[in-house]
Amino acid sequence: MRDGFQAKKMVYDVIIIGAGAIGCALARQLSQTVNRVLVLEAGEDVSIGATRANSGIVHGGFASKNGSNKARFCLAGNRMFSSLSKELDFPYRQTGSVVLAFRDEDWEVLENLRQNGLANGVEGLSLLKEDALRSRVPRLAPEGILGALYCPESGIVSPYEYAIALMENAVSNGVELKLFHPVQSLQPYQDQILVQTPQQEFAAHFVVNAAGCGAAEVAAMAGPSPFSITPRKGQYILFRRGSGDGLNTVVFQPPGPMGKGVLVTPTTWSNLMIGPDAQEIEDANDVSTDPQSLASVVQRAKRSVCDFQLHDAIRLFSGVRPASNRGDFILEWSEHLPGLLHLAGIESPGLTASPALAQEAFRMLVQSGLSENANPDFTRHRRAPVHYQALAPAKEAAAAARLPEGNPERIVCRCEQVEEQAIKEALHHGIPLSSTDAVKRRTRAGMGICQGNFCLPRVKDLLVQETQCPESDILLPSRDKGEMKAQLDALRRLLHED
Ligand SMILES: Cc1cc2nc3c(=O)[nH]c(=O)nc-3n(C[C@H](O)[C@H](O)[C@H](O)COP(=O)(O)OP(=O)(O)OC[C@H]3O[C@@H](n4cnc5c(N)ncnc54)[C@H](O)[C@@H]3O)c2cc1C
């Protein structure tokens, strides 16, 4: 089989392992060049690791320690989001952010953050006294807030829509993507690297390890891993669409010995979101939630904003940070396997930093011999299948939901008012889809109050029709709704809101 590599065209210039924000950003960066690029992703879709479940903040860059990779790439990445969102049509908004002061001692913490931010190159940072803060952010809790550090450069993004947009654009510009392809081994092969998955072997001149929580395992395929990754889980509560209205900025709490504190933020789709906490865990795939941890998240969030109601909560979820023993982003060549580049330990603010990290990785690859010749056919733009718009009255949506299949005005998801046409479009955007969750991340069908109760069978039918994927192969949501409802009930009891 190996001798047939060239003939079978399984030799690439670059193979990227992992299709999270980092892998997708690098794939898009490389698609601007003539290089042959393959992305191998273990999961059923892009953006299924840390990139799917996080706070979605485009950080301003004041919190990361001056001189660190985090500080450097966070600021550079932050400044790329506005133009990227226009090119790739994903939801992003520069909302600014505030870090609150609850006690007199917090002013010193905020001033240190301000100084650190200035040293990092962040512009517009200012300390606001209570009156100025409240006129800027009216939804804050009425008691116990003294003021804040304001950063105008922070923003919010839909993280999975961002990663999907990057990869769709990369694929349309010639990058190959293979889902369900977990990399199992790496070996030197002539002057290349042999990459093995259960289905197939591939070879490449360069391999980039962007495997998130799996990065140490991938590194260890080449020799003893030079770093370790400890998965650190953070839990969140998401509230119904509209609950984020009137909150016009991201609200952080002062960092303390127990970590960053929980944040309260609007999402790009006008939900309110609170979280995360931080728990070190053994299994990076453990995305469970529990009512006790979430009760603590609610109590802490209410110090910042207290006008939300638990009966508006529609989803409990958690994300897992790939925290490394280095405490900083790792961008380095393997000492054991020439051509293997690690982009590892990319915890927060990794989403923000991702486009800048991709540029840096490209620079490192070019310095080691990768061609930087431009792809003459590169297309910079990509369109999303859905866009934000106010919801129509429920009666109208219910009528549109009763229209027959194939009617261009038929609505599939009543809660988020997603049209059949948008789902069909999403299914033909270059990434093969095989799960109702993948459709949800692209179109919001199933993202609303009923969490897919109504639309799940309809989405499944469309998946079967449009992709010719056998019905038995369609993956249904991994999270059990009954269990989530039970947790929400337990949470309400714990907080005496039942
Ligand atoms: C709770 C939480 C909150 C956060 N908040 C923010 C924030 O507000 N702003 C911000 O900037 N950053 C934030 N982050 C950080 C950000 O989410 C991450 O830095 C970013 O998503 C990392 O992307 P990644 O591509 O490195 O990893 P991932 O998204 O985890 O992607 C890695 C991919 O590699 C795949 N993979 C693993 N092993 C293999 C293998 N052997 N073969 C093939 N594929 C493999 C996985 O399936 C996965 O899809 C947060 C993270 C968490 C968890």
The ligand as an SDF file (V2000), in Angstrom:
LIG
                    3D

 53 58  0  0  0  0  0  0  0  0999 V2000
  -14.9640   26.3150   29.2690 C   0  0  0  0  0  0  0  0  0  0  0  0
  -14.1500   27.0150   28.2220 C   0  0  0  0  0  0  0  0  0  0  0  0
  -14.2740   28.3810   28.0100 C   0  0  0  0  0  0  0  0  0  0  0  0
  -13.4970   29.0270   27.0640 C   0  0  0  0  0  0  0  0  0  0  0  0
  -13.7540   30.3270   26.7610 N   0  0  0  0  0  0  0  0  0  0  0  0
  -13.0390   30.9380   25.7850 C   0  0  0  0  0  0  0  0  0  0  0  0
  -13.3490   32.2550   25.3930 C   0  0  0  0  0  0  0  0  0  0  0  0
  -14.3360   32.8390   25.8370 O   0  0  0  0  0  0  0  0  0  0  0  0
  -12.5600   32.8610   24.4850 N   0  0  0  0  0  0  0  0  0  0  0  0
  -11.4660   32.2480   23.9590 C   0  0  0  0  0  0  0  0  0  0  0  0
  -10.7640   32.8850   23.1970 O   0  0  0  0  0  0  0  0  0  0  0  0
  -11.1880   30.9640   24.2480 N   0  0  0  0  0  0  0  0  0  0  0  0
  -11.9600   30.2870   25.1330 C   0  0  0  0  0  0  0  0  0  0  0  0
  -11.7210   28.9940   25.4370 N   0  0  0  0  0  0  0  0  0  0  0  0
  -10.6160   28.3190   24.7700 C   0  0  0  0  0  0  0  0  0  0  0  0
  -10.9850   27.8240   23.3840 C   0  0  0  0  0  0  0  0  0  0  0  0
  -12.2170   27.1620   23.3980 O   0  0  0  0  0  0  0  0  0  0  0  0
   -9.8870   26.8680   22.9300 C   0  0  0  0  0  0  0  0  0  0  0  0
   -8.6420   27.5090   23.0590 O   0  0  0  0  0  0  0  0  0  0  0  0
  -10.0350   26.4420   21.4840 C   0  0  0  0  0  0  0  0  0  0  0  0
  -11.3400   26.0180   21.2190 O   0  0  0  0  0  0  0  0  0  0  0  0
   -9.0340   25.3180   21.2290 C   0  0  0  0  0  0  0  0  0  0  0  0
   -9.1890   24.8660   19.9270 O   0  0  0  0  0  0  0  0  0  0  0  0
   -8.3890   23.5840   19.4730 P   0  0  0  0  0  0  0  0  0  0  0  0
   -8.5920   23.4820   18.0190 O   0  0  0  0  0  0  0  0  0  0  0  0
   -6.9980   23.6290   19.9760 O   0  0  0  0  0  0  0  0  0  0  0  0
   -9.0610   22.3660   20.2700 O   0  0  0  0  0  0  0  0  0  0  0  0
  -10.4450   21.6010   20.0540 P   0  0  0  0  0  0  0  0  0  0  0  0
  -11.5430   22.4960   19.6820 O   0  0  0  0  0  0  0  0  0  0  0  0
  -10.6310   20.7520   21.2540 O   0  0  0  0  0  0  0  0  0  0  0  0
  -10.1720   20.6780   18.7810 O   0  0  0  0  0  0  0  0  0  0  0  0
   -9.3220   19.5740   18.8110 C   0  0  0  0  0  0  0  0  0  0  0  0
   -9.8620   18.5380   17.8440 C   0  0  0  0  0  0  0  0  0  0  0  0
   -8.9160   17.4910   17.7030 O   0  0  0  0  0  0  0  0  0  0  0  0
   -9.6300   16.2810   17.5500 C   0  0  0  0  0  0  0  0  0  0  0  0
   -8.7160   15.1800   17.8870 N   0  0  0  0  0  0  0  0  0  0  0  0
   -8.1970   14.8690   19.1010 C   0  0  0  0  0  0  0  0  0  0  0  0
   -7.3820   13.8040   18.9890 N   0  0  0  0  0  0  0  0  0  0  0  0
   -7.3930   13.4390   17.6740 C   0  0  0  0  0  0  0  0  0  0  0  0
   -6.7500   12.4060   16.9380 C   0  0  0  0  0  0  0  0  0  0  0  0
   -5.9290   11.5170   17.5130 N   0  0  0  0  0  0  0  0  0  0  0  0
   -7.0030   12.3020   15.6190 N   0  0  0  0  0  0  0  0  0  0  0  0
   -7.8350   13.1790   14.9930 C   0  0  0  0  0  0  0  0  0  0  0  0
   -8.4690   14.1900   15.6540 N   0  0  0  0  0  0  0  0  0  0  0  0
   -8.2400   14.3120   16.9720 C   0  0  0  0  0  0  0  0  0  0  0  0
  -10.7930   16.4160   18.5030 C   0  0  0  0  0  0  0  0  0  0  0  0
  -11.8500   15.5500   18.1510 O   0  0  0  0  0  0  0  0  0  0  0  0
  -11.1510   17.8810   18.3410 C   0  0  0  0  0  0  0  0  0  0  0  0
  -12.1690   18.0720   17.3720 O   0  0  0  0  0  0  0  0  0  0  0  0
  -12.5120   28.3020   26.3510 C   0  0  0  0  0  0  0  0  0  0  0  0
  -12.4080   26.9260   26.5290 C   0  0  0  0  0  0  0  0  0  0  0  0
  -13.2540   26.2800   27.4200 C   0  0  0  0  0  0  0  0  0  0  0  0
  -13.2310   24.7940   27.4910 C   0  0  0  0  0  0  0  0  0  0  0  0
  1  2  1  0
  2  3  1  0
  2 52  2  0
  3  4  2  0
  4  5  1  0
  4 50  1  0
  5  6  2  0
  6  7  1  0
  6 13  1  0
  7  8  2  0
  7  9  1  0
  9 10  1  0
 10 11  2  0
 10 12  1  0
 12 13  2  0
 13 14  1  0
 14 15  1  0
 14 50  1  0
 15 16  1  0
 16 17  1  0
 16 18  1  0
 18 19  1  0
 18 20  1  0
 20 21  1  0
 20 22  1  0
 22 23  1  0
 23 24  1  0
 24 25  2  0
 24 26  1  0
 24 27  1  0
 27 28  1  0
 28 29  2  0
 28 30  1  0
 28 31  1  0
 31 32  1  0
 32 33  1  0
 33 34  1  0
 33 48  1  0
 34 35  1  0
 35 36  1  0
 35 46  1  0
 36 37  1  0
 36 45  1  0
 37 38  2  0
 38 39  1  0
 39 40  1  0
 39 45  2  0
 40 41  1  0
 40 42  2  0
 42 43  1  0
 43 44  2  0
 44 45  1  0
 46 47  1  0
 46 48  1  0
 48 49  1  0
 50 51  2  0
 51 52  1  0
 52 53  1  0
M  END
$$$$
